[in-house]
Each structure stands twice: as C-alpha cells, then as structure tokens.
Amino acid sequence: MNILMLTNIYDPLVGGITESIHRFTDEYRRRGHRVVVVAPEFEGVVPGEETDVVRFPALFKAYKRRYSIPLPLPGLIAATLSEFDPDVIHSHHPFLIGRVAQRGASVWNVPLVYTHHSRYEIYAETEGLSQSVQRMLWGLTHSYCNACDAVVAPSESIRRDLRAHNVDSRIEIIPTGVDVEKFGAGDGSRVRKRFGVPADAFVVGHVGRIAKEKNCGFLGDAVSEFLQSTPDARFLCVGEGDALAEIQSIFRTAGLENRLVTPGRLSGQDLIDAYHAMDVFAFASQSETQGMVLTEAMAAGVPVVAVAASGVRDVMRDEVNGRMLQTEDRESFAAALRWVREAPADRLEKLSAGVAETAREFSIRTTAQRALDLYDLVVKRRTEKDAEQQWSAFDVLEAEWNAFSGNLEAIGKAILPKSRRTTE
C-alpha cells in the first residue's frame, strides 16, 4: 500500500506528533508498505537529502521562534508526487497543510484519514486567546473531521470530545504504540553515573516538553513536597521548555536544587536508559490526547503516578500499573509517590506485572495493525462508492466548496453573538 502522510510538524522538531509519525511509518515500512511524508521545510534541513520525505516551502521559526509555518501552494504536492499514486492520504493537522491533504484526496480520488493529535482549545486557552478563537478552532476542526473518510482518536477521551463537538465521521481509537522490545532494553546505571545520581537513590522521573500547558508548575510543587519527606529521593526531569525555569525556582525555594537533575532533551538509547534510571514516573499534564510517555515508561518497567485526564485514563489502572489521582492535589500526589516508594515486595510484584501488561497492550505492532486495517476499510469503501457513481472533476469542486463553506461556518460561529447564531 502507498501511504501519503502530511504534517505541519516533523524533524528536526522533537515531540509527540513527530514521534508518532516515525513509529507508525517505521512499522509500515517494516511490513513492506511505502510511506511518503510531506512536511514543512525547517532551518538546517536540506530538502532532498531525506528518504521519502517531501519538504513544503515554509516560513522558518514563524511561531514561538521554533515552528515553521507551511505555505500551502496549490498544485505543488500533486506535481511533486505525480508518480507516487497514493492509496490513502493521512493528515496529522486540520489546518494549513491539512487543507493540502484534503485537496489532494479530492484530486487523486483517494480516502482521507486524519489523526486528532492535539487539544487545540487548551493550547489556545494557555496562550490567552479569546473564547471566539477557541470556538473557531473547534469549528475548523469539526468541519475538517467531517470531510474525512475516517478520524483517528488516540484515546477514548478524545473520541468523546469529537462526538460532543458534532463530528459524524467514522472514529477509530488507535493510540501511538510503543516498541516494547526497544524500550525494555536499557541500563539505568549509565544515566545515574552520568548525571551524578546515587545508585541507591529513589528516582522520580518525568519526560516531555517542559511547557506551561503541560501543568509543570503543579508537577514541580508535588514532587518537591515528596522529596522534602524522602531524603534519599531525586527528581530526574528530562526535556526542555520555557517552564523548566519555574520548576527550578520551586526546587530552589524549597532548598532542593541539588536534588533536581535536568539533563535536557535526551533521545535514542540515552532516553531509554533514563527511563530505566527511574523508580516511578510522575505525570500531571491535562492537555494530552494520549499517554505516549506513560506507555514508554511502562515498557521500561516503571510504574506511573498521574492525574486523571484525557489520554491518561486510557492507560492508567489505579493500583495495578501505578496510581491515578482523580483530583489535582499536591499532597495527594506526594502521598501516591510515597505509596510506590514504600511498597512491600508483593505490591511491587503486582505493579511490575501491571506495567508489563499495559506495555504489551500498547505495542506498536498492535496499534499499527489496527491503523492498516482502517486504511483497508476506507479504501474498500471508496472503491465501492466509485463503482456506484463515476468520479469527475465536479467532485473536486464539491470538495473545495465544502472546505470553503466549512471554514466560513466556523469563523461565523466564532465572531457572531450567540443570540444571532441561534436565531439564524
């Protein structure tokens, strides 16, 4: 099968979307499928030097001095990939390059699948954007989803959100899987030695982008409270971001700065070894669509303490693979960390079995097969539809009009007063 993926975010940016695309494409290619990824140009990346990656013209560092903004030039993808002949197009964003994917699906007359990776409304709220902008983002997402043959929700929580916002397209729950064998083979002692963590220390760990929307302030408060009552404990906080300074300030104020270890961003075997250096993984984000780092930790054999939220609920089994707190409370979070720290041998054995079972459930081989089954389904349905009615250029025009009118409707709902929206 020829699979065309389009995304606004890709290498060299590190994050959940980039990692998700890599995991699925690697597994598809391992099984003999061909995957081409279309992504924006980024500073330092030379177009043409990557295998099966097509770079779209973009404005470098146009957002937060980090993200490229793709310039969706009409016809460029069709001209560049004229010989690829995709069987299915998979979009990873509803905006910008996502519209290119929608247009490409119409031109090639192939099914369009979209993965809803991000809770845009939470990011908008964190950035202080107005309610009107938040409504517009949901409106644009809603119209895009309903233009797709299928939508992938990484978790049940996200499926419910999409249905609550009137998404009628087929929705399949397919999380990003983890390579259980790869993440299971690590040496935590290497990371402990490298960053000066005592071999007998109890290590609370965290991996991710250290950003405001990830609730890192609460995480720092809760872990620092635990460390104050646990002299042999350390906090290994792996990642980069603008909220790292807040965590450092919390630990400095508490007199714990020497027990906070911040190695920055780690990747490859260094990241896997870091997971293996942890005794428990701490997570407090409320903005996730899925729990990728949770399943990575569990694949490394590490139990998790987390606050219940979208994505988290699909992974966590309270007192089976860790602790899931129903409320965001610093004292309760610290107590849950102590629950793991003071666990007797039989509890640790139960936790070990629980995290191993969860890791197997979220194996990339399992989730990739579910995605391929979905591709087969939408391709079959498109073929059956074509047998009933002949595709023509009018179908392309109809798709263009539906996209345009969907955008107008979303903008209208965002800017019109509620009274007028209900009367009209």
C-alpha positions as CSV (number, residue, x, y, z in Angstrom):
1,M,0.0,0.0,0.0
2,N,1.2,3.5,-0.8
3,I,0.5,5.9,2.2
4,L,0.9,9.6,2.0
5,M,1.3,11.4,5.3
6,L,1.1,15.2,5.7
7,T,2.0,17.1,8.8
8,N,2.8,20.7,10.0
9,I,5.3,19.3,12.5
10,Y,8.2,17.0,11.7
11,D,12.0,16.6,12.1
12,P,14.0,18.3,13.4
13,L,11.3,19.2,16.0
14,V,11.0,16.7,18.7
15,G,7.6,16.0,20.2
16,G,4.6,13.6,20.3
17,I,3.4,14.2,16.7
18,T,6.9,13.7,15.2
19,E,7.4,10.6,17.3
20,S,4.0,9.2,16.4
21,I,4.6,9.6,12.7
22,H,8.0,7.9,13.0
23,R,6.7,4.9,14.9
24,F,3.9,4.2,12.5
25,T,5.9,4.8,9.3
26,D,8.8,2.7,10.6
27,E,6.4,-0.2,11.3
28,Y,4.5,0.2,8.0
29,R,7.8,0.2,6.1
30,R,9.0,-2.9,8.0
31,R,5.9,-4.6,6.7
32,G,6.6,-3.7,3.1
33,H,4.4,-0.6,2.6
34,R,5.7,2.6,1.1
35,V,5.2,5.8,3.1
36,V,6.0,9.3,1.9
37,V,5.9,12.1,4.5
38,V,5.1,15.7,3.4
39,A,6.3,18.3,5.9
40,P,7.4,21.9,6.1
41,E,11.0,23.0,5.5
42,F,12.9,23.7,8.7
43,E,16.0,25.7,9.1
44,G,19.0,23.4,8.7
45,V,17.2,20.7,6.9
46,V,18.2,20.3,3.3
47,P,15.3,19.2,1.0
48,G,16.0,16.1,-1.0
49,E,18.5,14.5,1.5
50,E,15.8,12.5,3.3
51,T,14.4,9.3,2.0
52,D,10.7,9.5,1.1
53,V,10.3,12.9,2.7
54,V,9.0,15.9,0.7
55,R,9.6,19.3,2.1
56,F,7.0,22.1,1.7
57,P,8.1,25.7,1.4
58,A,7.6,27.4,4.7
59,L,8.4,30.5,6.9
60,F,11.1,29.5,9.3
61,K,10.6,30.0,13.1
62,A,7.4,31.9,12.4
63,Y,5.8,30.8,15.6
64,K,7.5,30.9,19.0
65,R,10.8,31.0,17.2
66,R,10.5,27.3,16.9
67,Y,7.8,26.2,14.4
68,S,7.9,26.6,10.6
69,I,4.6,27.8,9.0
70,P,4.0,25.9,5.8
71,L,3.0,27.8,2.7
72,P,0.2,25.6,1.1
73,L,0.9,26.4,-2.6
74,P,-1.8,24.9,-4.8
75,G,-0.7,22.1,-7.0
76,L,2.7,21.7,-5.6
77,I,2.1,18.3,-4.0
78,A,0.4,16.8,-7.0
79,A,3.2,17.9,-9.2
80,T,5.9,16.7,-6.9
81,L,4.3,13.3,-6.3
82,S,2.8,12.7,-9.7
83,E,4.4,9.2,-9.8
84,F,3.6,8.1,-6.2
85,D,0.0,7.2,-6.7
86,P,-1.2,7.1,-3.1
87,D,-3.8,4.6,-1.9
88,V,-4.7,6.7,1.1
89,I,-3.8,10.1,2.5
90,H,-3.3,10.5,6.2
91,S,-3.3,14.1,7.6
92,H,-2.0,15.0,11.0
93,H,-3.3,18.5,11.3
94,P,-6.7,20.1,10.2
95,F,-5.0,23.4,9.4
96,L,-2.5,24.7,6.8
97,I,-1.0,21.5,5.3
98,G,-4.1,19.6,6.4
99,R,-6.1,21.5,3.7
100,V,-3.5,20.4,1.2
101,A,-4.2,16.9,2.2
102,Q,-7.9,17.4,1.8
103,R,-7.4,18.9,-1.7
104,G,-5.0,16.0,-2.6
105,A,-7.6,13.4,-1.6
106,S,-10.1,15.0,-3.9
107,V,-7.7,15.3,-6.8
108,W,-6.4,11.7,-6.5
109,N,-9.9,10.4,-5.5
110,V,-8.5,8.5,-2.5
111,P,-9.7,8.3,1.1
112,L,-8.6,10.9,3.6
113,V,-7.8,9.9,7.2
114,Y,-7.0,12.4,10.0
115,T,-5.4,11.9,13.4
116,H,-6.6,14.4,16.1
117,H,-3.3,14.7,18.0
118,S,-3.8,18.0,19.8
119,R,-6.3,19.6,22.1
120,Y,-6.2,22.9,20.4
121,E,-8.7,24.6,22.8
122,I,-6.3,24.0,25.7
123,Y,-3.3,25.4,23.9
124,A,-5.4,28.5,22.9
125,E,-6.5,29.0,26.5
126,T,-3.0,28.7,27.7
127,E,-1.9,31.3,25.2
128,G,-4.6,33.6,26.5
129,L,-6.6,33.6,23.2
130,S,-10.3,34.6,23.3
131,Q,-13.3,32.3,23.6
132,S,-14.1,33.3,20.0
133,V,-10.8,32.0,18.8
134,Q,-11.3,28.8,20.7
135,R,-14.7,28.3,19.2
136,M,-13.3,29.0,15.7
137,L,-10.6,26.3,16.3
138,W,-13.2,23.7,17.2
139,G,-15.3,24.8,14.3
140,L,-12.5,24.4,11.8
141,T,-11.6,21.0,13.3
142,H,-15.2,19.9,13.2
143,S,-15.6,20.7,9.5
144,Y,-12.3,19.1,8.7
145,C,-13.1,15.9,10.5
146,N,-16.5,15.6,8.8
147,A,-14.8,16.0,5.4
148,C,-12.6,12.9,6.2
149,D,-13.4,9.3,5.4
150,A,-12.2,8.4,9.0
151,V,-10.8,10.1,12.0
152,V,-8.2,8.5,14.4
153,A,-8.7,9.4,18.0
154,P,-5.6,8.4,20.1
155,S,-7.8,7.7,23.1
156,E,-11.4,7.2,24.2
157,S,-11.4,10.6,25.9
158,I,-10.7,12.3,22.5
159,R,-13.3,10.2,20.8
160,R,-15.9,11.6,23.2
161,D,-14.7,15.1,22.7
162,L,-15.0,14.8,19.0
163,R,-18.5,13.4,19.2
164,A,-19.5,16.1,21.7
165,H,-18.5,18.6,19.0
166,N,-20.7,17.0,16.4
167,V,-18.1,15.0,14.4
168,D,-20.1,12.5,12.5
169,S,-17.3,10.7,10.5
170,R,-16.2,7.3,11.5
171,I,-13.9,7.5,14.5
172,E,-11.4,4.7,15.4
173,I,-9.4,4.7,18.7
174,I,-5.8,4.0,17.7
175,P,-3.1,5.2,20.1
176,T,0.5,5.6,19.1
177,G,2.1,2.3,20.1
178,V,5.5,1.8,21.8
179,D,8.3,-0.5,20.7
180,V,8.2,-2.7,23.8
181,E,11.4,-4.6,23.0
182,K,13.4,-1.4,22.4
183,F,12.2,0.4,25.5
184,G,12.6,-2.7,27.6
185,A,16.4,-2.9,26.9
186,G,18.0,-0.1,29.0
187,D,20.7,0.5,31.6
188,G,19.6,3.0,34.2
189,S,23.0,2.9,35.9
190,R,24.6,4.6,32.9
191,V,22.3,7.7,33.3
192,R,22.7,7.7,37.1
193,K,26.5,7.7,36.8
194,R,26.5,10.3,34.0
195,F,24.3,12.8,36.0
196,G,25.6,12.1,39.5
197,V,22.5,10.3,40.8
198,P,23.4,7.9,43.7
199,A,22.9,4.2,42.8
200,D,20.7,3.7,45.9
201,A,18.6,6.9,45.4
202,F,14.8,6.7,44.8
203,V,14.3,8.5,41.5
204,V,11.1,10.2,40.5
205,G,11.2,10.7,36.8
206,H,9.5,12.8,34.1
207,V,10.0,13.0,30.3
208,G,8.4,15.6,28.0
209,R,8.3,19.1,26.8
210,I,8.6,21.3,29.9
211,A,5.9,23.8,29.0
212,K,3.2,25.7,30.8
213,E,0.3,23.8,29.1
214,K,1.8,20.6,30.5
215,N,1.0,21.6,34.1
216,C,4.7,21.6,35.0
217,G,4.2,24.0,37.9
218,F,1.9,21.6,39.8
219,L,4.2,18.7,39.0
220,G,7.2,20.6,40.4
221,D,5.3,21.5,43.6
222,A,4.0,17.9,44.2
223,V,7.4,16.3,43.6
224,S,9.3,18.8,45.7
225,E,6.8,18.1,48.6
226,F,7.6,14.4,48.2
227,L,11.3,15.0,48.2
228,Q,11.1,17.0,51.4
229,S,9.9,14.0,53.3
230,T,12.1,11.5,51.4
231,P,15.8,12.4,51.9
232,D,17.2,9.8,49.5
233,A,14.9,10.8,46.6
234,R,15.9,12.7,43.4
235,F,13.8,14.2,40.6
236,L,15.1,13.4,37.1
237,C,13.3,15.8,34.8
238,V,14.1,15.0,31.1
239,G,13.2,17.6,28.5
240,E,13.4,21.3,27.5
241,G,10.9,24.1,27.5
242,D,10.0,27.5,28.9
243,A,8.5,26.1,32.1
244,L,11.8,24.5,33.2
245,A,12.8,27.7,35.0
246,E,9.6,27.5,37.0
247,I,10.4,24.0,38.2
248,Q,14.0,25.1,39.0
249,S,12.6,28.0,41.0
250,I,10.3,25.8,43.0
251,F,13.2,23.5,44.0
252,R,15.5,26.4,44.8
253,T,12.9,27.9,47.1
254,A,12.4,24.6,48.8
255,G,16.2,24.2,49.2
256,L,16.2,21.1,47.0
257,E,18.1,22.4,43.9
258,N,20.8,19.8,44.4
259,R,18.3,17.0,44.2
260,L,16.8,18.2,40.9
261,V,18.5,16.6,37.8
262,T,17.8,18.3,34.5
263,P,19.8,16.7,31.7
264,G,17.9,18.5,28.9
265,R,16.5,16.6,25.9
266,L,17.6,13.0,25.5
267,S,16.9,10.7,22.6
268,G,17.6,7.2,21.4
269,Q,19.3,4.9,23.9
270,D,20.1,7.7,26.3
271,L,16.3,8.3,26.7
272,I,15.7,4.6,27.2
273,D,18.4,4.5,29.8
274,A,16.9,7.5,31.5
275,Y,13.6,5.6,31.9
276,H,15.4,2.7,33.4
277,A,17.0,5.0,35.9
278,M,13.6,5.9,37.3
279,D,11.7,4.1,40.1
280,V,8.4,5.9,39.4
281,F,7.2,8.2,36.6
282,A,5.3,11.3,37.5
283,F,2.9,13.0,35.1
284,A,0.4,15.8,35.6
285,S,-0.5,17.2,32.1
286,Q,-4.1,17.9,31.4
287,S,-3.7,18.7,27.7
288,E,-2.7,15.3,26.2
289,T,-4.7,13.3,23.6
290,Q,-2.8,10.1,24.6
291,G,-0.3,8.9,27.1
292,M,2.8,8.1,25.0
293,V,5.4,8.8,27.7
294,L,3.3,6.7,30.1
295,T,3.5,3.6,27.9
296,E,7.2,4.3,27.2
297,A,7.8,4.3,31.0
298,M,5.8,1.1,31.4
299,A,7.7,-0.6,28.6
300,A,10.8,0.2,30.6
301,G,9.2,-1.4,33.6
302,V,8.4,1.8,35.5
303,P,5.1,2.4,37.4
304,V,3.3,5.7,37.0
305,V,1.7,8.3,39.2
306,A,-0.6,10.6,37.2
307,V,-3.6,12.9,37.5
308,A,-6.7,11.6,35.7
309,A,-7.1,13.4,32.3
310,S,-7.7,12.8,28.7
311,G,-5.3,10.2,27.4
312,V,-4.2,9.3,30.9
313,R,-7.4,7.4,31.7
314,D,-6.9,5.1,28.7
315,V,-3.5,3.9,30.1
316,M,-3.7,4.0,33.8
317,R,-5.2,1.3,36.1
318,D,-5.2,2.5,39.6
319,E,-3.1,0.4,42.0
320,V,-2.4,-2.0,39.0
321,N,0.2,-0.1,36.9
322,G,0.6,2.8,39.3
323,R,-1.7,5.4,40.8
324,M,-4.2,7.6,39.0
325,L,-5.5,10.6,41.1
326,Q,-9.0,11.8,40.4
327,T,-8.2,15.4,41.6
328,E,-5.2,17.7,41.2
329,D,-3.9,17.9,44.8
330,R,-0.3,18.3,45.7
331,E,-0.5,16.4,49.0
332,S,-2.3,13.5,47.4
333,F,0.2,13.3,44.6
334,A,3.1,13.3,47.0
335,A,1.3,10.6,49.0
336,A,0.9,8.5,45.8
337,L,4.6,8.7,45.2
338,R,5.2,7.5,48.8
339,W,2.8,4.7,48.1
340,V,5.2,3.4,45.4
341,R,8.3,4.3,47.5
342,E,7.1,2.3,50.5
343,A,5.5,-0.6,48.6
344,P,6.2,-4.0,50.0
345,A,7.5,-6.8,47.8
346,D,4.1,-8.2,46.9
347,R,2.8,-4.8,45.8
348,L,5.9,-4.2,43.7
349,E,5.4,-7.6,42.0
350,K,1.8,-6.7,41.2
351,L,2.9,-3.3,39.8
352,S,5.6,-4.9,37.7
353,A,3.1,-7.3,36.2
354,G,0.6,-4.5,35.6
355,V,3.0,-2.2,33.8
356,A,4.2,-5.1,31.6
357,E,0.6,-6.0,30.6
358,T,-0.1,-2.4,29.7
359,A,3.0,-2.1,27.6
360,R,2.0,-5.2,25.6
361,E,-1.5,-3.7,25.1
362,F,0.0,-0.6,23.6
363,S,2.7,-2.3,21.4
364,I,3.3,-0.5,18.1
365,R,2.8,-3.8,16.3
366,T,-0.7,-4.0,17.7
367,T,-1.7,-0.4,17.0
368,A,-0.1,-0.3,13.5
369,Q,-2.1,-3.3,12.5
370,R,-5.3,-1.5,13.6
371,A,-4.3,1.5,11.5
372,L,-3.6,-0.6,8.5
373,D,-7.0,-2.3,8.9
374,L,-8.6,1.1,8.9
375,Y,-6.8,2.0,5.7
376,D,-8.0,-1.2,4.1
377,L,-11.6,-0.4,5.2
378,V,-11.7,3.2,3.8
379,V,-10.0,2.1,0.6
380,K,-12.6,-0.6,0.1
381,R,-15.5,1.8,0.8
382,R,-14.1,4.3,-1.6
383,T,-13.8,1.6,-4.3
384,E,-17.4,0.5,-3.7
385,K,-18.5,4.1,-3.9
386,D,-16.7,4.6,-7.2
387,A,-18.4,1.5,-8.6
388,E,-21.8,3.1,-7.9
389,Q,-21.0,6.6,-9.2
390,Q,-18.4,7.8,-11.6
391,W,-15.9,10.2,-10.2
392,S,-15.5,13.5,-12.1
393,A,-14.0,17.0,-11.8
394,F,-17.2,18.1,-10.2
395,D,-16.3,16.0,-7.2
396,V,-13.1,18.1,-6.8
397,L,-15.2,21.3,-7.0
398,E,-17.6,20.0,-4.4
399,A,-14.8,19.1,-2.0
400,E,-13.3,22.6,-2.5
401,W,-16.7,24.2,-1.8
402,N,-17.3,22.1,1.3
403,A,-13.9,23.0,2.7
404,F,-14.5,26.7,2.0
405,S,-18.0,26.7,3.4
406,G,-16.9,24.8,6.5
407,N,-14.2,27.4,7.2
408,L,-16.8,30.2,6.7
409,E,-19.2,28.5,9.1
410,A,-16.5,28.1,11.8
411,I,-15.5,31.7,11.5
412,G,-19.1,32.9,11.6
413,K,-19.8,30.9,14.7
414,A,-16.8,32.3,16.4
415,I,-17.5,36.0,15.7
416,L,-21.3,36.2,15.7
417,P,-23.1,36.8,19.1
418,K,-24.6,33.6,20.4
419,S,-28.1,35.1,20.1
420,R,-27.7,35.6,16.4
421,R,-26.1,32.1,15.9
422,T,-29.2,30.5,17.5
423,T,-31.8,32.6,15.6
424,E,-30.1,32.2,12.2
